[in-house]
Amino acid sequence: MALSEKQRQKKLAKKTAKRKERLSEKKSTGNLGANIKQSSITSSPIHECLISETLFDMGMGHVIIGRMVSGDRIGLCMFLLDIYCLGVKDAFSSTVTMAEYERKIVQNGTSQFVDIHPACAVKLVEEAVAYAKGLGFLPHKDYGVAQRIFGDINPKDCSTEYTFGKDGKPYFIAGPHDTQAKCKKILETLTQSCGSGGFHFTEPVFEG
């Protein structure tokens, strides 16, 4: 028997609602910020915490925190740290499968990663942010969302003492993607906060 126009519209509306619901669930599954607000991810079991093996030698490297969300999905946050000067230069957060998680680590691993206690991972990131703020630099714009993964991890449980800067002073090393204008602004900020001789820097080289 043919459906009336009213029944057809009602059935169509129901399908549309279900499709929107599935789309919303899919988006929230891949968005750590949404998951943090909507679930107990901040107290989910820690999968692992890692840091770049050369972080303290090179002054630059990643801190990775992963929490098991459900099934084989992991809440992943990656912080690119500059412990010599700028604090959190980049922050990435997402929910991924175990396979995607492993790929992300390989893609971002310019050096080997080693385990770090969760409390020490949080302490290191937060203290790097505080150090950089003291010099006049804010963390990456996505840090506010990514740092929510810290959740119930207490940095006071870490007894390790971290030092920042190099040889007692901030040390700015220009990156390959830093523009001349950006480098100039960073050096001006350091001059204002530390004085002309109060920091080290590697002279950026620009072609042309």
C-alpha positions as CSV (number, residue, x, y, z in Angstrom):
1,M,0.0,0.0,0.0
2,A,1.4,3.4,-1.0
3,L,2.4,5.7,1.8
4,S,0.5,9.0,2.2
5,E,2.5,12.2,1.8
6,K,2.4,12.8,5.6
7,Q,3.7,9.3,6.3
8,R,6.4,9.7,3.7
9,Q,7.6,13.0,5.2
10,K,7.6,11.5,8.7
11,K,9.7,8.5,7.5
12,L,12.1,10.8,5.7
13,A,12.5,13.1,8.8
14,K,13.3,10.0,10.9
15,K,16.0,8.9,8.5
16,T,17.5,12.4,8.4
17,A,17.6,12.5,12.2
18,K,19.4,9.2,12.5
19,R,21.9,10.2,9.8
20,K,22.7,13.4,11.7
21,E,23.1,11.4,14.9
22,R,25.5,9.0,13.3
23,L,27.5,11.9,11.9
24,S,27.7,13.6,15.3
25,E,28.9,10.4,16.9
26,K,31.5,10.0,14.2
27,K,32.8,13.5,14.7
28,S,33.0,13.2,18.4
29,T,34.9,9.9,18.1
30,G,37.6,11.6,16.2
31,N,37.7,14.8,18.3
32,L,39.4,14.6,21.6
33,G,38.1,17.9,22.7
34,A,34.5,16.7,22.3
35,N,35.3,13.4,24.0
36,I,36.9,15.2,27.0
37,K,33.7,17.1,27.5
38,Q,31.3,14.3,26.9
39,S,33.0,11.3,28.6
40,S,35.3,10.2,31.3
41,I,38.4,10.2,29.1
42,T,40.2,12.4,31.7
43,S,40.2,9.4,34.1
44,S,40.5,6.6,31.5
45,P,43.4,4.2,32.0
46,I,46.8,5.5,30.8
47,H,48.0,3.6,27.7
48,E,51.5,5.0,27.9
49,C,53.4,8.3,28.2
50,L,56.5,8.9,26.1
51,I,59.1,11.6,25.5
52,S,61.7,12.0,22.8
53,E,65.0,10.4,23.9
54,T,67.0,13.5,22.8
55,L,64.7,16.1,24.3
56,F,67.1,17.2,27.1
57,D,70.1,17.1,24.8
58,M,68.6,19.0,21.8
59,G,66.1,21.2,23.7
60,M,63.3,20.1,21.4
61,G,61.1,17.0,21.3
62,H,57.7,15.5,21.9
63,V,55.8,14.5,25.0
64,I,53.0,12.0,24.2
65,I,50.2,11.0,26.5
66,G,47.8,8.2,25.5
67,R,44.7,7.0,27.3
68,M,42.5,4.0,26.4
69,V,39.1,5.3,25.5
70,S,37.1,2.2,24.5
71,G,37.9,-1.0,22.5
72,D,41.0,-0.3,20.5
73,R,40.6,3.5,20.5
74,I,43.1,5.8,22.2
75,G,42.8,9.4,23.3
76,L,46.1,10.8,22.0
77,C,47.8,14.1,22.8
78,M,51.2,15.2,21.4
79,F,53.1,18.2,22.6
80,L,56.1,19.6,20.7
81,L,58.2,21.1,23.5
82,D,61.0,23.7,23.2
83,I,62.4,23.5,26.7
84,Y,65.1,26.1,25.9
85,C,62.7,28.9,25.2
86,L,59.2,28.7,23.6
87,G,57.5,26.0,25.7
88,V,54.7,24.2,23.8
89,K,55.3,25.0,20.1
90,D,52.6,22.7,18.9
91,A,49.8,20.6,20.3
92,F,47.8,17.8,18.7
93,S,44.9,15.9,20.1
94,S,42.6,13.2,18.6
95,T,41.1,9.8,19.2
96,V,42.6,7.2,17.0
97,T,42.8,3.4,16.6
98,M,45.8,1.6,17.8
99,A,47.2,1.3,14.3
100,E,46.7,5.1,13.8
101,Y,48.4,5.7,17.1
102,E,51.5,3.8,16.1
103,R,51.6,5.6,12.8
104,K,51.4,9.0,14.5
105,I,54.4,8.1,16.7
106,V,56.4,7.0,13.7
107,Q,55.6,10.1,11.7
108,N,56.5,12.4,14.6
109,G,59.5,10.5,15.9
110,T,62.6,12.3,14.7
111,S,64.3,10.4,17.5
112,Q,63.5,7.4,19.6
113,F,60.9,7.6,22.3
114,V,61.3,6.5,25.9
115,D,58.8,5.9,28.7
116,I,58.1,8.6,31.2
117,H,55.9,8.5,34.3
118,P,52.5,10.2,33.7
119,A,53.1,12.7,36.6
120,C,56.5,13.6,35.2
121,A,55.1,14.1,31.7
122,V,52.5,16.5,33.0
123,K,55.0,18.3,35.2
124,L,57.4,18.7,32.3
125,V,54.8,20.1,30.0
126,E,53.2,22.5,32.5
127,E,56.6,23.8,33.7
128,A,57.7,24.3,30.1
129,V,54.6,26.4,29.6
130,A,55.2,28.4,32.7
131,Y,58.8,29.0,31.8
132,A,57.9,30.3,28.3
133,K,55.1,32.5,29.7
134,G,57.7,34.1,32.0
135,L,59.6,35.1,28.9
136,G,56.5,36.4,27.2
137,F,55.5,33.5,25.0
138,L,52.1,31.7,25.1
139,P,51.7,28.0,24.3
140,H,50.3,26.8,21.0
141,K,46.6,27.7,20.4
142,D,45.5,24.1,20.7
143,Y,47.2,23.6,24.1
144,G,44.1,24.5,26.0
145,V,42.2,21.5,24.6
146,A,45.1,19.1,24.5
147,Q,46.1,19.6,28.2
148,R,42.6,18.4,29.3
149,I,44.0,14.9,28.9
150,F,46.0,15.5,32.0
151,G,42.8,14.9,33.9
152,D,43.5,13.1,37.2
153,I,47.3,13.0,36.8
154,N,48.9,14.9,39.6
155,P,52.3,16.5,38.7
156,K,53.2,16.6,42.4
157,D,53.7,12.9,42.3
158,C,56.8,13.5,40.2
159,S,60.0,14.1,42.1
160,T,62.2,14.9,39.1
161,E,63.4,18.4,38.9
162,Y,63.5,20.0,35.4
163,T,65.6,22.9,34.2
164,F,64.8,25.1,31.3
165,G,66.9,27.3,29.0
166,K,70.5,26.5,28.3
167,D,73.5,27.4,30.4
168,G,71.2,29.4,32.7
169,K,69.6,31.5,30.0
170,P,66.8,31.2,27.4
171,Y,68.1,29.9,24.1
172,F,66.1,30.6,20.9
173,I,66.9,28.3,18.0
174,A,65.2,29.4,14.7
175,G,63.3,26.6,13.1
176,P,63.2,25.8,9.4
177,H,59.7,27.2,9.1
178,D,60.2,30.3,11.2
179,T,59.9,33.5,9.0
180,Q,62.2,36.4,9.3
181,A,59.4,38.5,10.8
182,K,58.6,35.8,13.4
183,C,62.3,35.5,14.5
184,K,62.5,39.2,14.8
185,K,59.4,39.3,17.0
186,I,60.8,36.5,19.2
187,L,64.2,38.2,19.7
188,E,62.4,41.5,20.5
189,T,60.3,39.7,23.2
190,L,63.4,38.1,24.7
191,T,65.2,41.5,24.7
192,Q,62.3,43.0,26.6
193,S,62.1,40.2,29.1
194,C,65.8,39.4,29.6
195,G,67.8,42.3,28.3
196,S,70.1,42.4,25.3
197,G,72.6,40.0,26.8
198,G,70.2,37.9,28.8
199,F,69.6,35.1,26.3
200,H,71.3,33.0,23.7
201,F,70.1,32.6,20.1
202,T,71.1,30.9,16.9
203,E,71.2,33.4,14.1
204,P,68.5,32.5,11.6
205,V,69.7,32.1,8.0
206,F,67.3,33.3,5.3
207,E,67.9,32.9,1.5
208,G,68.2,36.0,-0.6
